[in-house]
Amino acid sequence: MRAQKNKSKAIKRSTIDRVILFLGYSMLGLFTIAIVIPLVYVVIASFVDPNVLNNQGISFRVSDWSLEAYRRVLEDKMIWRGFANSFFYSITATAISVFITLLAAYPMSKKDLVGRKFFNALFVITMFFGGGLIPTFILMNKLRLVNTIWAILLPGAFNVWNMILARTYYQSVSSELREAAQIDGANEIQYFFRILLPLCKPIIAVLALWGFVGMWNSYFDAMIYLNDADLQPLQLVLRSILVQNTPQSGMIADIQSTAEMAKMAELLKYSTIVVSSIPLLVMYPFFQKYFDKGVMVGSIKG
């Protein structure tokens, strides 16, 4: 081991290699700074007193900080209802999407499947061509799904790209395992649920993470199909604060001055962003150990 370490240290990089590494690390550093600075700004701005924030900008002095924005956000009923709806939509849609994707990918992973090329081409076509917003809305309206939870859960239940990743991951599993299961008398259903799926935890974790994050950040479908405020996810509440600059009435009902309302609305933007991002920040550490493995195995082989 020591000899190998000494040998690796003894390897000298050429000037071109050093230049490429320097440029790579520099670009990585710039990307990191571009990501970290806005995050730090939003977090600090969510604590700064609205008068200080509007007059001076962000301040690192603790005496200029306030929890007023978080108090108003956490006391608002629409925020909590939006949280509950977003959790329900994200968890349910992820479970449906992952289950359908795994089932669809299994037969597509078999090279002896009759019509495999036809179905593969059919799936790929849907990645590049769609019906458009108006025909899709007409279809949803004819199916009586408008203003129901199914308008959010069903349209994105199947993702072709995720199916391709799961199919490729299935193909990386040794075929001898299926032959051994057949010898033991296992049919396709038993092999899929009892043997194959337990080996697919990395790709399942990746698909679940992508599905949850995508649904959690999605607001367009809810804006188009949901009219009932009780069904709207957190992202629509956040959008009204960020884009339309109209916080919920309960957040600023006790403020009379128009200028004070504008200041508080500006402060509520940052606190709402922080609160809505917490679930995603909590999720990533638990899925990280599966994420790299699932993406790499599902992307390289096949």
N, C-alpha and C positions, 0 to 999 in steps of 0.2 A: 504493500500500500504506500509506504514512504517513497519507494522508488518511482511509483507512478506519479505521485504528487510532485516529486522533484523534476520528473521528466516533463510534466505539464507546465511547471513554472519555467523550465528552461526553454520552452518554445517561444520564439521571438516573432512578434507580428511585424509584417512589412509596413511601410509608410502608408500604402493604400488602405490596408486593413485598419490602421489607426485612424485615418481620416474618415473612413466609412463608419467606424464605431463612434467617433466623436460627433459626426453629423446625426447618427441614429439616436445617441443619447441626448443630443441637443433638441432634436425634434420631440423626443419623448418628454423631456423636461418642459418644453413649451406647451405641449398638449396638457400635461399635468397642471401647469400653472393656469392655463385657460379654463380648466375644469374646476380647480380648487378655489380660485379667486371669486367667481360668482357664488359658489356655495357658501363661502365664508361671509360674503357681503350680505346674502339673504338671511343667514342665521343671525348675524349681529344686528342687522336692520330690524329684525322682528322683535328685538328686545329694546331698541332705542326709543326714548320718549318721542312722540310724534312731533312736538315743537322743535326738538333738537334735530330730528331727522329731516324736517322740511327746511330748516334754517341753515344748519351746518353740515348735514349729511351724517354718515355713521360716526359714532364715537366709541372709543375703547374705554372710556371712563365709566366705572360701574355706577357712579352717581347719576349718569344720564340714562341709565337703563330702566325699563319698566316692564312689568308682566301684564299690563293692562290689555294688550292685544290678545294674548293667550287666554286671559280670563273671559274676554268677550267671545272669542271663538269657541271655547269649550263650553260656554253657557248657552250657546245657540242650538236650538232643537234641530234646525235644518242641517247643521253640520253633522250632528250625531246620526240623524236619519240618513244623510248621504253616506256616512261611513258604513252604516249597517247595510245599505243597498249595495255599495261598492264591494264590500266583503262577500255578500251573497252572490252577486253577479260574477265576481272574479273566481271564487272557489267553485261555484257550480259550473260555470263555463269552462274552467280549466279541467275539471273532472270529466265533463262530457267530451271535450276536445281530445284529451289524452286517451280516453277509452276508445273513441272512434278511430283516432289516428293509429293506435296500436293494432286494432283489429284490421284496419284496411291495409296496413303495411305488411302484415304477416303473409297473406297470399301473394302479394306483389314481390315478396322476397324469394319466392319459389321460381326457379328458372324453368320448371316443367309446367307452369301454369298455362293453360290454354287461353290464348288471347292476351297474353301478358303485355306484348308490345302495343296492342290496341288500347288497353286500359291505361297504360303508362302515357301514351300520347294524349289520351283524353284528359288525364289529370293535368298534364303539363300545359295544355291549351288553356285551362282555366286560370293558370297563373298569369297569363298575358292578356286575356280577354274577359270582360265582364259585361253584364247587362246594362250597367249604368244606374244612376241614382233613381231616376223617374220610373223606369220599368221595375226596379227592385221595390220601390215604395208601392207601386200598384199591386205587385204580387203579394207583398206583406198585407196590404189592405184587403185584397180578395181572400186571403187566408185568415182574416180577422185576427191578425197578430199585432196590429198597431195598438199602442198604449197598453201592452202586456209585457210581462217579463220575457216571454219567448221571443219577442222581437230583438232582444239583446243576446239571448243565449243561443239561438239556433243558427243565424246567418254565418257566424264564424266558428261553427262546431267542427269543421274539417279544414285543415290547412295542408296544402299539397307539399310545401317545403318540409314541414314537420314529418309528413308521411315518408318523404324521401330519406330523411335522416334516420327514422326508425327502421325503414326497410334496409338501409345500408348497415345499420347496427345488427339487425337480425342475421344478415349475411356474414357478419364477422364471427358469429357463433359457430363452433365446430359442427359439421354435419354428422360426425360420429355420435354426437349426443342424441340426435334424432333417431339414428339407427339403433342405439342402445335402448331408447324408449320404446321403439317398435318391438324389439325383441322381448321386452318386459310386458308387452301387451297394451301400451298406452296409445290411445287414439289422438287425433289432432287436437281436440279440445283439452284433453288432459295434459298433453305435452305443452300446449301454449300457456295454460294457466298455472300449472304446477312446476314446470321445469324452465320454460323460456323466460317468462316474466320475472321470476326472482333473479335471473341473471341480467336483467335489463334495467336495474335501478339507476345507473348513470344517465341513460338516455331518457328514462321516465322523469327523472329530476330536472333535466334540461328542458324537456317539453312542458313540464308543469311550471317551471320558472318563467319561461317565455310566455306561456299562456296567461299566467297570473299578472305579470307586468303589463302585457298588452291590453288585457281587459281593464286593469286598474287605471291605466292612463287614457283609456278610450272614453270619448264623450260624444263623438259625432253621431253615432247610431242612436244614442239616447236622446240627443237633441232633435233628431229627425222623427223618431218613432214614439217617444214618450211625451205625453201632454200632462199627465198627472204628476204634480210635484212630489207626492209621496213615493213615487217609483224612481225618481231621478237619482243618479249616483252622485258621489261627492264631486266628481269632476265638473259637473254642470254648475254646482254651487261655486266651485273655484273659478270657473270660467266667468261667471257673472261678476266676481270680485276683480279678477285680473283684467279682463277684456272690456267689460261694460262699466267697470268702476261703480258697481251698485251692490254693496254689501247687503246682507239680509237686514230687514228692518229692526229685528231684535238686537242686533249688534250695536246700533248707534241710536236707538230710540230716545235715549236720555240726553242726547247732544242737540242743542238748539241752533247754534251758529252754523251757517253754511261752511265757513272756513274751517271750523273745528271738525265738521263732518268729513270734509275733504281730507284733512290731515289724518283722521282716524281710519278712513277708507284706505289711504296709502299704506298705513302701518299694518292694517289687517291683511293686505296682500301677502306680505312676507310671512306673517305668522301662519296663515292658511297654507302656504306652500310648504312650510316646515312640518306642520301637523299632517298634511296629506302624504308626505314623503316618508314618514316614520315606518309604516308597515313594510315598504320595500327595503329600507335600510336594515330592518330586523331580519328579513327573509334571506338576504344574500349570504351571510356567514354559514347558514345551515345547508345551503345548496352548493357552496363553493367546492367542496371536496368531490362532488359528482360532476360539476359543470365542465371542467377541463377535459376529464376523461370522456364524458359523453359526447362533447362536441368533436374532439379529435378522432375518436373511433368511428363516429357516425359520418365523418367528412372525408377521411382518407381512403378507407377501403371501399371497393365497389366499382 
